[in-house]
Amino acid sequence: MLSRRRLLQAGAGAVPAITLGAAPAWAESAAPPVTGVVPKSMAGFDKALKAYIKERGISCAQLAVAKNGKILLARGYGSYTRPDGSTAKVQPTSLFRIASLSKSLTAAALVRLAQDGELSLSDKVADVLKVPTKADPRLAKVSLWRLLQHTGGWDRGVTTDPLWNDTTIAASLDVPLPIDHADITRYTTAKKLDFAPGSKYAYSNYGYMLAGRLIEEVSGLPYETYVRQKLLAPVDIERMRLGRSLRKEAFPTEVVYESKYTRKSVVDPSGATVPYPYGGFSMPNQDANGGWLASAVDLVKWGFVFDGAGPVLSSTSISRVFAKPEIGVNSGGSWYGLGWHVRKNNAGGLNTWHNGSMPGTFSFFARVQHGVSYCAIFNRREEEDTPDFDAIDPILGKAIGTVKTWPTTDLTPKYF
């Protein structure tokens, strides 16, 4: 993926504007208010996270760490103001937008449909969705494999990301805002692909948006319903759900999102200037590529699904998720599987990870060697003049080395 510094303002039209808002009451102190459980032997993780959020002025954060299928650390950091004016501490179970960490859910849903014999990953997207290929016959060669491995032919570095181009699409189609998935698909399929399918990797939110429509077409269920019923319910994850665009639509335990940018609203035709995280983009349109809400403990529990065959995925399905694409590995030795970045590790297994970024959100989730996994989520992302947010990866990786003895108490029953 492109670095966060190169994607500070995904979607043209971001306007430098007002400040992030009133600083939290703890901003001048050594540490934010905290909730949850941090075993003494894992204090290095807690110390690292506190330093990270203080340096970046983050008011709401979460961290969860697991090993061998047990959640060992679960922490909420900071506080926020609810719509009714009351103050709430971030809990380990508070909901955050997770942006592109959503892609692992979408990819797993298509793999599950293949596991159940409802489709084949070799099926062609255009055939299943009945989208026209007149503008570019090469669209007929986009299989589900290519769609999920970002080799389908769309390159946001060449053209633009249609998931962040609402105003242009509305004007082009002569339809009012807000636009929907059908509008985005109609606009994009009327244009040529940016490269021949299967010839290279180019990260595509649009491809995963289409994947959501495939899930709906084949299953006969709304995208969110299918994921919650077939993927999350079998492993007792109940909090995760799709997010909404506006602050007044937030769920009761959902944090506040912050950005110094504003944008013209794309969720109504008013043309009003709004905070970028609240109406500057459409959460319903982001659903399958970046629209989920979750807590860090939810995500590390979701990661257990990929540890071995279980009620969600078979061993064959898991191998498909982490399979190398036809273009092979990149120069750094990693590849993009189905919803995960993948690399072989020194223990003979695979490290898998993903990050997520949208205005008001940055998230990172990794599954590494020796059964360790960790997830951190924040209520703002890297913006101009802020420190590098991608540093969270090596920071948490280094924290693993501070643990001399791993605790044995499993916190999973406390949160599920």
Helices and strands as residue ranges (DSSP letters): G 4-7, E 15-16, E 34-37, G 40-42, H 43-56, E 60-67, E 70-81, E 87-89, E 96-97, G 99-102, H 103-115, H 125-129, G 137-141, H 144-148, G 162-164, H 166-173, H 181-189, H 205-219, H 223-227, I 228-232, G 233-235, E 241-242, G 247-249, E 261-264, E 273-275, H 287-290, E 292-294, H 296-303, G 304-307, H 315-321, E 334-336, E 341-344, E 350-358, E 361-367, G 369-371, E 372-378, H 392-400, H 412-415
